[in-house]
Structure formats: structure tokens, C-alpha cells
């Protein structure tokens, strides 16, 4: 039986580094983009800004994918999608 994914929406202290590594490892984004992706979790954790996240992890805690999004100002039902990335070896599996 395949292992189940762990889904969570609350950022944790290790997430900025995990996000940066995942984004860099996709081979799609630049180093600066990977840094910025991690910074969104940092600013959420320190309360400077607030973004919403959805993380997909293996049971051991390895990050497989994530998305970062937030509500569009002055809208009650619309959201902006800022980031979506899936680890290179899981791309094409339907995770995103």
C-alpha cells in the first residue's frame, strides 16, 4: 500500500528553506525566484505579511509540493495564486 501524503496549511519554521530548495530543484525558476518563494513563508512566520499555504509532504516530512496564495483585496471570493511548485521527481503525477 502506498504511503499517504500529509497535507497542512500552517507554515512551520523549516518551511522557508524547504520551499527554497524545492523551487530551486524544479529546474524552472531562477535562484532569486527560489529565494523569494522562501521569503513569503518567512514573512508569514514573523507576522510581517500574511500568505496562505498548502503543503504536501511525505510522512517523513520531505516537501513534495506547495502552493502560496491569498485573497485579492476588496474581493470576498477571489484569490491570487502566487506560487505552485512540485518536486522534480513528482512532476506529472497530478500532485499540482
Secondary structure as UniProt FT lines:
FT   STRAND          6..8
FT   TURN            13..14
FT   HELIX           15..25
FT   HELIX           31..46
FT   STRAND          52..57
FT   TURN            59..60
FT   STRAND          63..71
FT   TURN            73..74
FT   STRAND          79..86
FT   HELIX           88..90
FT   TURN            91..94
//
